[in-house]
Amino acid sequence: MSHDSIDTLLTFIADSPSPYHTVSASRALLDEAGFTALSLEEAPWHLQSDAAYYVPVYGSGLIAFRTGQNIRRHLRISAAHTDFPCLRIKQRPEIREKGYLKVNAEVYGGLLRESWLDRPLSLAGAVALETSDPFRPKRHLIDLKRPVLTIPRLAIHMNRKANQGIELNPQKDLLPLLGLDGKDVTNHFFLDFLSETCRCLPEAILSYELTVYPTEPGCRLGWHDEFVSSPRLDNLTSVLASLTALVNAADADGLTVVALFDNEEVGSQTKQGADSVVLPGILRRIYRAFGLTDDELSADVAKGFMLSVDVAHAIHPNVPEKCDITNQPQMGHGVALKIANSQSYAGDAVAAAVVKGLCRKADIPYQIFMNRSDLPGGSTLGSLLSANLPIRTMDIGIPITAMHSCRELMGAADQEALTRLIQTFFSYL
């Protein structure tokens, strides 16, 4: 286990409290490594061999790639997602009730609701400000970096059955508390609060996408620091591993790509999601920049390979019976290869064999994850993405517990194993 790699992961997570900030932190990492920024709005792209580029995708997604001496040598892609289950602030969110100031919020993704109660919470995301051109508002990123919200739990004296489990109504029970009402508070107090943060007039704020996030930082945990406890392990572990592998794969030939998509937690069917044609479109633009045809791209996709990188379920220490009876990945014991005959994960026999072969060549520990037959799990972006880009794909990821909780748990050694696997995947000739 490398303490340096865990420090880097925890710093990256702290810098990424919203999908927009994840992309900003990713861009900073790539800029430092000498990558050149491109724009979706540029046409055509002028690209060179043995070079490195990235393309932001509507602020909350990003495609980065390296071109070798011969980009047709091989096509290898590592895909992950920038979003995570959370609460998002609604428009016109102000609620003044019984002397309290609350904000209207909605659940984003498959949130483990109870885990968000009684925590110090903050806000981060994008605010759209008015400019002279209605088609080009200014996107301003904010991160308050301090506790400003909380969702207080009802005392056990008022709900004697609380320890038997409670159902939380997202419209009633998950409304964050912002402050106390007073004579100087206006009916648009949240807009006032936001304008102070953005240092602009309230009327200049046209819209926003704001994520509620826990302010407690991630940390090492365990007798020998063998665990990592942190928000947003799903899926920032995969984002950072993919980017680090790409940065370190400078000697790789062919075309190596990292694709970071938004909105995986809500179905991926957006312009910046994996169930769009944004990645196939970018690949076509790369090939055309080198004078190559769509037929050549199709041929290379057919012999290419993609890793869909997202976390997996580790066997739970207190509820092991929820795991499959023969495939039981453990935290700290290596990368999980995610397999589902239903194709909720994208791998086939050949794809699994390829990844196992890479692990064996590079002495990387790996495990198999499959769901219990009577307990179907979630899906990820691999199957959706490979339907629009027909490339052989394998789902992999770090096994964690408390998935979709406000705070998740992983084995510290697994981040380095995942990064090594993706770098081996990019570099192996």
C-alpha positions as a Markdown table, in Angstrom:
| # | Residue | x | y | z |
|---|---|---|---|---|
| 1 | Met | 0.0 | 0.0 | 0.0 |
| 2 | Ser | 1.4 | 3.4 | -1.0 |
| 3 | His | 0.6 | 6.2 | 1.4 |
| 4 | Asp | 1.4 | 8.7 | -1.5 |
| 5 | Ser | -1.2 | 7.2 | -3.8 |
| 6 | Ile | -3.9 | 7.4 | -1.0 |
| 7 | Asp | -2.9 | 11.0 | -0.2 |
| 8 | Thr | -3.3 | 11.8 | -3.9 |
| 9 | Leu | -6.6 | 10.1 | -4.0 |
| 10 | Leu | -7.9 | 11.9 | -0.9 |
| 11 | Thr | -6.7 | 15.3 | -2.3 |
| 12 | Phe | -8.4 | 14.6 | -5.6 |
| 13 | Ile | -11.7 | 13.7 | -3.9 |
| 14 | Ala | -11.5 | 16.8 | -1.8 |
| 15 | Asp | -11.0 | 18.9 | -4.9 |
| 16 | Ser | -14.0 | 17.2 | -6.7 |
| 17 | Pro | -17.2 | 18.0 | -4.7 |
| 18 | Ser | -19.3 | 18.2 | -7.9 |
| 19 | Pro | -18.9 | 16.8 | -11.4 |
| 20 | Tyr | -17.9 | 20.2 | -12.6 |
| 21 | His | -15.1 | 20.3 | -10.0 |
| 22 | Thr | -14.1 | 16.7 | -11.0 |
| 23 | Val | -13.5 | 17.9 | -14.5 |
| 24 | Ser | -11.6 | 21.0 | -13.2 |
| 25 | Ala | -9.4 | 18.8 | -11.1 |
| 26 | Ser | -8.9 | 16.5 | -14.0 |
| 27 | Arg | -7.9 | 19.3 | -16.3 |
| 28 | Ala | -5.4 | 20.6 | -13.7 |
| 29 | Leu | -3.8 | 17.1 | -13.6 |
| 30 | Leu | -3.6 | 16.9 | -17.4 |
| 31 | Asp | -2.4 | 20.5 | -17.8 |
| 32 | Glu | 0.5 | 19.7 | -15.4 |
| 33 | Ala | 1.3 | 16.7 | -17.5 |
| 34 | Gly | 1.6 | 18.7 | -20.7 |
| 35 | Phe | -1.7 | 17.8 | -22.4 |
| 36 | Thr | -3.2 | 20.3 | -24.8 |
| 37 | Ala | -6.8 | 21.5 | -24.4 |
| 38 | Leu | -9.2 | 21.2 | -27.4 |
| 39 | Ser | -12.7 | 22.4 | -27.8 |
| 40 | Leu | -15.8 | 20.7 | -29.1 |
| 41 | Glu | -16.6 | 24.0 | -30.9 |
| 42 | Glu | -13.3 | 23.9 | -32.9 |
| 43 | Ala | -13.3 | 22.5 | -36.4 |
| 44 | Pro | -11.2 | 20.9 | -37.7 |
| 45 | Trp | -8.7 | 19.7 | -35.0 |
| 46 | His | -5.0 | 19.9 | -35.9 |
| 47 | Leu | -3.4 | 16.9 | -34.2 |
| 48 | Gln | 0.1 | 15.4 | -34.2 |
| 49 | Ser | 1.5 | 12.0 | -33.5 |
| 50 | Asp | 3.1 | 11.3 | -30.1 |
| 51 | Ala | 1.0 | 14.0 | -28.5 |
| 52 | Ala | -1.6 | 14.4 | -25.7 |
| 53 | Tyr | -4.9 | 16.2 | -25.7 |
| 54 | Tyr | -8.1 | 16.6 | -23.8 |
| 55 | Val | -11.6 | 17.8 | -24.7 |
| 56 | Pro | -14.0 | 19.1 | -22.0 |
| 57 | Val | -17.6 | 18.0 | -22.6 |
| 58 | Tyr | -20.1 | 20.6 | -21.5 |
| 59 | Gly | -18.3 | 21.3 | -18.2 |
| 60 | Ser | -19.0 | 18.0 | -16.4 |
| 61 | Gly | -17.5 | 15.5 | -18.8 |
| 62 | Leu | -14.0 | 15.1 | -20.4 |
| 63 | Ile | -12.3 | 13.0 | -23.1 |
| 64 | Ala | -8.5 | 12.8 | -22.9 |
| 65 | Phe | -6.3 | 10.9 | -25.3 |
| 66 | Arg | -2.7 | 10.2 | -26.4 |
| 67 | Thr | -1.7 | 9.7 | -30.0 |
| 68 | Gly | 1.2 | 7.3 | -30.7 |
| 69 | Gln | 3.4 | 7.1 | -33.7 |
| 70 | Asn | 0.7 | 5.0 | -35.4 |
| 71 | Ile | -2.7 | 5.6 | -34.0 |
| 72 | Arg | -4.0 | 2.5 | -35.8 |
| 73 | Arg | -1.7 | 0.3 | -33.8 |
| 74 | His | -4.5 | -0.3 | -31.3 |
| 75 | Leu | -7.5 | 1.5 | -29.8 |
| 76 | Arg | -7.7 | 1.3 | -26.0 |
| 77 | Ile | -10.3 | 3.2 | -23.9 |
| 78 | Ser | -10.8 | 3.5 | -20.1 |
| 79 | Ala | -14.2 | 5.0 | -19.2 |
| 80 | Ala | -15.5 | 6.2 | -15.9 |
| 81 | His | -18.1 | 8.7 | -14.6 |
| 82 | Thr | -17.7 | 12.0 | -12.8 |
| 83 | Asp | -21.1 | 12.1 | -10.9 |
| 84 | Phe | -22.2 | 10.4 | -7.6 |
| 85 | Pro | -25.4 | 10.1 | -5.6 |
| 86 | Cys | -26.1 | 13.3 | -3.7 |
| 87 | Leu | -28.7 | 16.0 | -3.0 |
| 88 | Arg | -29.1 | 18.8 | -5.6 |
| 89 | Ile | -30.6 | 22.2 | -4.9 |
| 90 | Lys | -33.9 | 22.9 | -6.7 |
| 91 | Gln | -34.6 | 26.2 | -8.5 |
| 92 | Arg | -36.5 | 28.8 | -6.3 |
| 93 | Pro | -35.6 | 26.7 | -3.2 |
| 94 | Glu | -36.4 | 29.1 | -0.4 |
| 95 | Ile | -38.5 | 27.7 | 2.4 |
| 96 | Arg | -39.3 | 29.9 | 5.5 |
| 97 | Glu | -41.0 | 27.8 | 8.2 |
| 98 | Lys | -41.4 | 28.0 | 11.9 |
| 99 | Gly | -38.5 | 30.4 | 12.3 |
| 100 | Tyr | -36.1 | 28.3 | 10.1 |
| 101 | Leu | -34.6 | 28.8 | 6.7 |
| 102 | Lys | -34.5 | 25.6 | 4.6 |
| 103 | Val | -33.7 | 24.9 | 1.0 |
| 104 | Asn | -35.7 | 22.7 | -1.3 |
| 105 | Ala | -33.6 | 19.8 | -2.6 |
| 106 | Glu | -34.0 | 16.6 | -4.6 |
| 107 | Val | -32.3 | 13.3 | -4.5 |
| 108 | Tyr | -29.8 | 12.6 | -7.4 |
| 109 | Gly | -29.2 | 9.0 | -8.1 |
| 110 | Gly | -29.6 | 6.0 | -5.7 |
| 111 | Leu | -28.8 | 7.8 | -2.5 |
| 112 | Leu | -28.5 | 5.9 | 0.8 |
| 113 | Arg | -30.7 | 8.6 | 2.4 |
| 114 | Glu | -30.2 | 7.9 | 6.1 |
| 115 | Ser | -26.4 | 8.4 | 5.8 |
| 116 | Trp | -26.9 | 12.1 | 5.0 |
| 117 | Leu | -28.5 | 13.0 | 8.3 |
| 118 | Asp | -26.8 | 15.0 | 11.1 |
| 119 | Arg | -23.7 | 15.7 | 8.9 |
| 120 | Pro | -22.1 | 19.1 | 8.3 |
| 121 | Leu | -22.8 | 19.8 | 4.6 |
| 122 | Ser | -21.6 | 22.3 | 2.0 |
| 123 | Leu | -22.4 | 23.3 | -1.5 |
| 124 | Ala | -20.4 | 23.2 | -4.8 |
| 125 | Gly | -21.2 | 23.3 | -8.5 |
| 126 | Ala | -21.8 | 25.7 | -11.4 |
| 127 | Val | -23.7 | 29.0 | -11.4 |
| 128 | Ala | -24.7 | 30.5 | -14.8 |
| 129 | Leu | -24.4 | 34.3 | -14.8 |
| 130 | Glu | -26.0 | 36.8 | -17.3 |
| 131 | Thr | -23.8 | 38.3 | -20.0 |
| 132 | Ser | -24.5 | 40.6 | -23.0 |
| 133 | Asp | -25.0 | 37.5 | -25.2 |
| 134 | Pro | -28.0 | 35.3 | -24.0 |
| 135 | Phe | -26.5 | 32.3 | -25.8 |
| 136 | Arg | -23.3 | 32.5 | -23.8 |
| 137 | Pro | -23.9 | 33.0 | -20.1 |
| 138 | Lys | -20.8 | 32.8 | -17.9 |
| 139 | Arg | -20.4 | 29.6 | -16.0 |
| 140 | His | -18.9 | 30.3 | -12.6 |
| 141 | Leu | -17.7 | 27.4 | -10.4 |
| 142 | Ile | -18.3 | 27.7 | -6.6 |
| 143 | Asp | -17.2 | 25.6 | -3.7 |
| 144 | Leu | -18.1 | 27.0 | -0.3 |
| 145 | Lys | -15.6 | 24.7 | 1.5 |
| 146 | Arg | -17.3 | 25.2 | 4.8 |
| 147 | Pro | -20.4 | 23.7 | 6.5 |
| 148 | Val | -23.5 | 25.7 | 5.7 |
| 149 | Leu | -26.2 | 23.1 | 5.7 |
| 150 | Thr | -27.4 | 20.1 | 7.8 |
| 151 | Ile | -30.4 | 17.7 | 7.9 |
| 152 | Pro | -31.2 | 17.1 | 11.6 |
| 153 | Arg | -32.5 | 13.7 | 12.6 |
| 154 | Leu | -35.7 | 13.4 | 14.7 |
| 155 | Ala | -34.8 | 12.4 | 18.3 |
| 156 | Ile | -35.6 | 8.9 | 19.4 |
| 157 | His | -38.0 | 10.3 | 22.0 |
| 158 | Met | -40.2 | 11.4 | 19.2 |
| 159 | Asn | -39.9 | 8.3 | 17.2 |
| 160 | Arg | -39.5 | 5.3 | 19.5 |
| 161 | Lys | -39.3 | 2.9 | 16.5 |
| 162 | Ala | -36.4 | 4.7 | 14.9 |
| 163 | Asn | -34.0 | 1.8 | 15.6 |
| 164 | Gln | -36.4 | -0.5 | 13.7 |
| 165 | Gly | -35.8 | 1.4 | 10.5 |
| 166 | Ile | -37.5 | 4.5 | 9.2 |
| 167 | Glu | -38.6 | 5.6 | 5.7 |
| 168 | Leu | -37.4 | 9.0 | 4.7 |
| 169 | Asn | -39.5 | 11.0 | 2.4 |
| 170 | Pro | -37.2 | 13.0 | 0.1 |
| 171 | Gln | -39.5 | 15.9 | -0.2 |
| 172 | Lys | -40.1 | 16.3 | 3.5 |
| 173 | Asp | -37.3 | 14.6 | 5.5 |
| 174 | Leu | -34.3 | 15.6 | 3.4 |
| 175 | Leu | -34.6 | 19.3 | 3.2 |
| 176 | Pro | -31.3 | 20.9 | 4.4 |
| 177 | Leu | -31.4 | 23.6 | 7.1 |
| 178 | Leu | -29.5 | 26.8 | 6.1 |
| 179 | Gly | -30.2 | 29.2 | 9.0 |
| 180 | Leu | -32.6 | 31.1 | 11.2 |
| 181 | Asp | -35.3 | 33.4 | 10.0 |
| 182 | Gly | -35.0 | 37.1 | 10.9 |
| 183 | Lys | -36.2 | 40.6 | 10.1 |
| 184 | Asp | -33.5 | 41.2 | 7.5 |
| 185 | Val | -34.2 | 37.9 | 5.6 |
| 186 | Thr | -35.9 | 38.3 | 2.2 |
| 187 | Asn | -38.1 | 35.8 | 0.4 |
| 188 | His | -35.2 | 35.1 | -2.0 |
| 189 | Phe | -32.7 | 34.5 | 0.8 |
| 190 | Phe | -31.0 | 31.6 | -1.0 |
| 191 | Leu | -30.4 | 33.8 | -4.1 |
| 192 | Asp | -29.0 | 36.5 | -1.7 |
| 193 | Phe | -26.7 | 33.9 | -0.2 |
| 194 | Leu | -25.6 | 32.7 | -3.6 |
| 195 | Ser | -25.0 | 36.2 | -4.9 |
| 196 | Glu | -22.7 | 36.9 | -1.9 |
| 197 | Thr | -20.7 | 33.8 | -2.8 |
| 198 | Cys | -20.5 | 34.8 | -6.4 |
| 199 | Arg | -19.9 | 38.4 | -5.6 |
| 200 | Cys | -22.6 | 39.6 | -8.0 |
| 201 | Leu | -26.1 | 41.0 | -7.9 |
| 202 | Pro | -28.9 | 38.5 | -7.3 |
| 203 | Glu | -30.5 | 39.4 | -10.6 |
| 204 | Ala | -27.3 | 38.4 | -12.5 |
| 205 | Ile | -27.8 | 34.7 | -11.5 |
| 206 | Leu | -29.8 | 33.0 | -14.2 |
| 207 | Ser | -29.5 | 29.4 | -13.1 |
| 208 | Tyr | -27.3 | 26.9 | -11.3 |
| 209 | Glu | -26.5 | 23.2 | -10.7 |
| 210 | Leu | -25.5 | 22.9 | -7.1 |
| 211 | Thr | -24.4 | 19.7 | -5.3 |
| 212 | Val | -24.8 | 19.2 | -1.5 |
| 213 | Tyr | -21.7 | 17.4 | -0.2 |
| 214 | Pro | -20.3 | 16.3 | 3.2 |
| 215 | Thr | -17.5 | 18.4 | 4.5 |
| 216 | Glu | -15.8 | 15.8 | 6.6 |
| 217 | Pro | -12.6 | 14.8 | 4.7 |
| 218 | Gly | -11.7 | 11.3 | 3.7 |
| 219 | Cys | -9.1 | 9.4 | 5.8 |
| 220 | Arg | -7.1 | 6.3 | 6.2 |
| 221 | Leu | -8.6 | 3.8 | 8.7 |
| 222 | Gly | -7.8 | 0.5 | 10.3 |
| 223 | Trp | -5.2 | -1.2 | 12.5 |
| 224 | His | -2.6 | -0.8 | 9.8 |
| 225 | Asp | -4.3 | 2.0 | 7.7 |
| 226 | Glu | -5.6 | -0.8 | 5.4 |
| 227 | Phe | -8.8 | 1.0 | 4.7 |
| 228 | Val | -9.9 | 4.3 | 3.2 |
| 229 | Ser | -13.1 | 6.0 | 4.4 |
| 230 | Ser | -14.3 | 8.8 | 2.2 |
| 231 | Pro | -17.1 | 10.4 | 0.3 |
| 232 | Arg | -17.3 | 9.8 | -3.5 |
| 233 | Leu | -15.1 | 6.7 | -3.8 |
| 234 | Asp | -17.8 | 5.8 | -6.3 |
| 235 | Asn | -16.5 | 6.8 | -8.8 |
| 236 | Leu | -13.6 | 9.1 | -8.2 |
| 237 | Thr | -11.3 | 6.1 | -7.6 |
| 238 | Ser | -11.9 | 5.1 | -11.2 |
| 239 | Val | -11.5 | 8.7 | -12.6 |
| 240 | Leu | -8.1 | 9.2 | -10.9 |
| 241 | Ala | -6.8 | 5.8 | -11.7 |
| 242 | Ser | -7.7 | 6.2 | -15.4 |
| 243 | Leu | -6.1 | 9.7 | -15.6 |
| 244 | Thr | -3.0 | 8.7 | -13.8 |
| 245 | Ala | -2.5 | 5.7 | -16.0 |
| 246 | Leu | -2.9 | 7.8 | -19.1 |
| 247 | Val | -0.4 | 10.4 | -17.9 |
| 248 | Asn | 2.1 | 7.7 | -17.2 |
| 249 | Ala | 1.5 | 5.9 | -20.5 |
| 250 | Ala | 3.7 | 8.3 | -22.5 |
| 251 | Asp | 5.4 | 5.5 | -24.4 |
| 252 | Ala | 2.2 | 3.8 | -25.5 |
| 253 | Asp | 1.6 | 3.5 | -29.2 |
| 254 | Gly | -1.8 | 3.6 | -30.9 |
| 255 | Leu | -4.7 | 5.7 | -29.6 |
| 256 | Thr | -5.2 | 5.6 | -25.8 |
| 257 | Val | -8.3 | 7.3 | -24.5 |
| 258 | Val | -9.8 | 8.2 | -21.1 |
| 259 | Ala | -13.5 | 9.0 | -21.3 |
| 260 | Leu | -15.2 | 10.6 | -18.3 |
| 261 | Phe | -18.9 | 10.9 | -18.5 |
| 262 | Asp | -21.5 | 12.6 | -16.3 |
| 263 | Asn | -25.0 | 11.4 | -15.3 |
| 264 | Glu | -24.2 | 7.7 | -14.9 |
| 265 | Glu | -26.1 | 7.6 | -11.6 |
| 266 | Val | -29.3 | 8.7 | -13.4 |
| 267 | Gly | -29.2 | 6.6 | -16.6 |
| 268 | Ser | -26.5 | 8.2 | -18.8 |
| 269 | Gln | -29.0 | 9.5 | -21.4 |
| 270 | Thr | -27.6 | 13.0 | -21.7 |
| 271 | Lys | -25.3 | 14.8 | -24.1 |
| 272 | Gln | -22.5 | 14.4 | -21.6 |
| 273 | Gly | -23.5 | 10.8 | -20.7 |
| 274 | Ala | -22.2 | 7.5 | -21.8 |
| 275 | Asp | -25.4 | 6.6 | -23.6 |
| 276 | Ser | -24.8 | 9.4 | -26.1 |
| 277 | Val | -22.7 | 9.6 | -29.3 |
| 278 | Val | -20.2 | 12.0 | -28.0 |
| 279 | Leu | -17.3 | 9.5 | -27.8 |
| 280 | Pro | -17.9 | 8.0 | -31.2 |
| 281 | Gly | -18.0 | 11.6 | -32.6 |
| 282 | Ile | -14.7 | 12.5 | -31.0 |
| 283 | Leu | -13.1 | 9.3 | -32.3 |
| 284 | Arg | -14.2 | 10.2 | -35.8 |
| 285 | Arg | -12.7 | 13.7 | -35.5 |
| 286 | Ile | -9.4 | 12.3 | -34.3 |
| 287 | Tyr | -9.3 | 9.8 | -37.2 |
| 288 | Arg | -10.2 | 12.5 | -39.7 |
| 289 | Ala | -7.4 | 14.8 | -38.3 |
| 290 | Phe | -5.0 | 12.1 | -39.4 |
| 291 | Gly | -6.6 | 11.6 | -42.8 |
| 292 | Leu | -8.2 | 8.3 | -41.9 |
| 293 | Thr | -11.6 | 7.2 | -42.9 |
| 294 | Asp | -14.7 | 6.1 | -41.0 |
| 295 | Asp | -14.2 | 2.6 | -42.4 |
| 296 | Glu | -10.7 | 2.5 | -40.9 |
| 297 | Leu | -12.1 | 3.7 | -37.5 |
| 298 | Ser | -14.8 | 1.0 | -37.6 |
| 299 | Ala | -12.2 | -1.7 | -38.3 |
| 300 | Asp | -10.1 | -0.4 | -35.4 |
| 301 | Val | -13.1 | -0.3 | -33.0 |
| 302 | Ala | -13.8 | -3.9 | -33.9 |
| 303 | Lys | -10.4 | -5.0 | -32.8 |
| 304 | Gly | -10.1 | -2.5 | -30.0 |
| 305 | Phe | -10.8 | -2.8 | -26.3 |
| 306 | Met | -12.5 | -0.7 | -23.6 |
| 307 | Leu | -12.4 | -0.9 | -19.8 |
| 308 | Ser | -15.6 | 0.3 | -18.1 |
| 309 | Val | -14.2 | 1.3 | -14.7 |
| 310 | Asp | -16.6 | 1.6 | -11.8 |
| 311 | Val | -16.7 | 0.4 | -8.2 |
| 312 | Ala | -17.9 | -3.1 | -7.3 |
| 313 | His | -19.5 | -4.5 | -4.1 |
| 314 | Ala | -17.1 | -6.1 | -1.7 |
| 315 | Ile | -18.4 | -8.8 | 0.7 |
| 316 | His | -19.8 | -7.1 | 3.8 |
| 317 | Pro | -18.2 | -8.0 | 7.1 |
| 318 | Asn | -21.5 | -8.1 | 9.0 |
| 319 | Val | -23.9 | -9.2 | 6.2 |
| 320 | Pro | -21.8 | -11.6 | 4.1 |
| 321 | Glu | -24.9 | -13.5 | 3.0 |
| 322 | Lys | -25.8 | -10.7 | 0.6 |
| 323 | Cys | -22.8 | -11.7 | -1.5 |
| 324 | Asp | -22.8 | -14.4 | -4.2 |
| 325 | Ile | -22.1 | -17.8 | -2.7 |
| 326 | Thr | -18.9 | -18.5 | -4.7 |
| 327 | Asn | -17.7 | -15.1 | -5.9 |
| 328 | Gln | -16.9 | -12.9 | -2.9 |
| 329 | Pro | -14.4 | -10.0 | -3.5 |
| 330 | Gln | -12.7 | -8.6 | -0.5 |
| 331 | Met | -11.5 | -5.1 | 0.2 |
| 332 | Gly | -7.8 | -4.8 | -0.2 |
| 333 | His | -7.4 | -8.0 | -2.3 |
| 334 | Gly | -7.2 | -6.5 | -5.7 |
| 335 | Val | -9.3 | -5.3 | -8.7 |
| 336 | Ala | -12.8 | -6.8 | -9.2 |
| 337 | Leu | -13.7 | -8.1 | -12.6 |
| 338 | Lys | -17.5 | -7.5 | -12.8 |
| 339 | Ile | -19.4 | -10.2 | -14.7 |
| 340 | Ala | -23.1 | -10.6 | -15.3 |
| 341 | Asn | -24.8 | -13.0 | -17.7 |
| 342 | Ser | -27.6 | -10.5 | -18.0 |
| 343 | Gln | -25.1 | -8.1 | -19.5 |
| 344 | Ser | -25.8 | -5.4 | -16.9 |
| 345 | Tyr | -22.0 | -5.5 | -17.1 |
| 346 | Ala | -20.5 | -5.6 | -20.6 |
| 347 | Gly | -17.9 | -8.3 | -20.5 |
| 348 | Asp | -17.8 | -11.6 | -22.4 |
| 349 | Ala | -15.5 | -14.6 | -22.1 |
| 350 | Val | -12.8 | -13.2 | -24.3 |
| 351 | Ala | -12.9 | -9.8 | -22.5 |
| 352 | Ala | -12.6 | -11.4 | -19.1 |
| 353 | Ala | -9.7 | -13.5 | -20.4 |
| 354 | Val | -7.9 | -10.5 | -21.7 |
| 355 | Val | -8.1 | -8.6 | -18.4 |
| 356 | Lys | -7.1 | -11.7 | -16.4 |
| 357 | Gly | -4.1 | -12.2 | -18.8 |
| 358 | Leu | -3.0 | -8.6 | -18.2 |
| 359 | Cys | -3.2 | -9.0 | -14.5 |
| 360 | Arg | -1.2 | -12.2 | -14.6 |
| 361 | Lys | 1.5 | -10.6 | -16.8 |
| 362 | Ala | 1.9 | -7.7 | -14.5 |
| 363 | Asp | 1.3 | -9.6 | -11.2 |
| 364 | Ile | -1.8 | -7.5 | -10.4 |
| 365 | Pro | -4.2 | -9.1 | -7.8 |
| 366 | Tyr | -7.7 | -9.5 | -9.2 |
| 367 | Gln | -11.0 | -11.0 | -8.0 |
| 368 | Ile | -14.4 | -11.9 | -9.6 |
| 369 | Phe | -17.6 | -10.1 | -8.7 |
| 370 | Met | -21.0 | -11.5 | -9.7 |
| 371 | Asn | -24.4 | -10.7 | -8.1 |
| 372 | Arg | -26.4 | -13.2 | -6.1 |
| 373 | Ser | -28.9 | -14.9 | -8.5 |
| 374 | Asp | -31.8 | -13.7 | -6.3 |
| 375 | Leu | -30.4 | -10.2 | -5.7 |
| 376 | Pro | -29.8 | -8.2 | -8.9 |
| 377 | Gly | -27.4 | -5.3 | -8.5 |
| 378 | Gly | -27.0 | -2.1 | -10.4 |
| 379 | Ser | -25.5 | -1.5 | -13.8 |
| 380 | Thr | -22.8 | 0.9 | -15.0 |
| 381 | Leu | -21.9 | 2.6 | -18.2 |
| 382 | Gly | -20.1 | -0.2 | -20.0 |
| 383 | Ser | -23.1 | -1.9 | -21.7 |
| 384 | Leu | -24.6 | 1.5 | -22.7 |
| 385 | Leu | -21.4 | 2.8 | -24.1 |
| 386 | Ser | -20.5 | -0.3 | -26.0 |
| 387 | Ala | -23.9 | -0.4 | -27.6 |
| 388 | Asn | -23.2 | 2.9 | -29.3 |
| 389 | Leu | -19.5 | 2.1 | -29.9 |
| 390 | Pro | -19.4 | -1.7 | -30.7 |
| 391 | Ile | -16.1 | -2.4 | -29.0 |
| 392 | Arg | -15.2 | -5.4 | -26.8 |
| 393 | Thr | -15.6 | -4.2 | -23.2 |
| 394 | Met | -14.9 | -5.4 | -19.7 |
| 395 | Asp | -16.3 | -3.9 | -16.5 |
| 396 | Ile | -13.7 | -3.6 | -13.6 |
| 397 | Gly | -13.4 | -1.6 | -10.4 |
| 398 | Ile | -12.4 | -1.4 | -6.8 |
| 399 | Pro | -14.5 | -3.4 | -4.4 |
| 400 | Ile | -16.1 | -1.2 | -1.7 |
| 401 | Thr | -18.7 | -1.4 | 1.0 |
| 402 | Ala | -21.3 | 1.2 | 1.9 |
| 403 | Met | -21.8 | 2.0 | -1.8 |
| 404 | His | -23.9 | 5.1 | -2.4 |
| 405 | Ser | -23.6 | 6.1 | 1.3 |
| 406 | Cys | -22.6 | 9.6 | 2.2 |
| 407 | Arg | -19.3 | 7.9 | 3.1 |
| 408 | Glu | -17.9 | 4.7 | 1.6 |
| 409 | Leu | -15.1 | 2.3 | 2.5 |
| 410 | Met | -12.4 | 0.6 | 0.4 |
| 411 | Gly | -9.2 | -1.3 | 0.8 |
| 412 | Ala | -6.2 | 1.1 | 0.5 |
| 413 | Ala | -4.1 | -1.3 | -1.6 |
| 414 | Asp | -6.7 | -1.5 | -4.3 |
| 415 | Gln | -6.2 | 2.0 | -5.7 |
| 416 | Glu | -2.6 | 1.2 | -6.7 |
| 417 | Ala | -3.7 | -2.2 | -8.2 |
| 418 | Leu | -6.4 | -0.5 | -10.3 |
| 419 | Thr | -4.0 | 2.2 | -11.6 |
| 420 | Arg | -1.4 | -0.4 | -12.5 |
| 421 | Leu | -3.9 | -2.5 | -14.4 |
| 422 | Ile | -5.1 | 0.5 | -16.5 |
| 423 | Gln | -1.6 | 1.6 | -17.2 |
| 424 | Thr | -0.6 | -2.0 | -18.2 |
| 425 | Phe | -3.7 | -2.0 | -20.4 |
| 426 | Phe | -2.7 | 1.2 | -22.2 |
| 427 | Ser | 1.0 | 0.3 | -22.6 |
| 428 | Tyr | 1.0 | -3.4 | -23.4 |
| 429 | Leu | 2.0 | -4.0 | -27.1 |
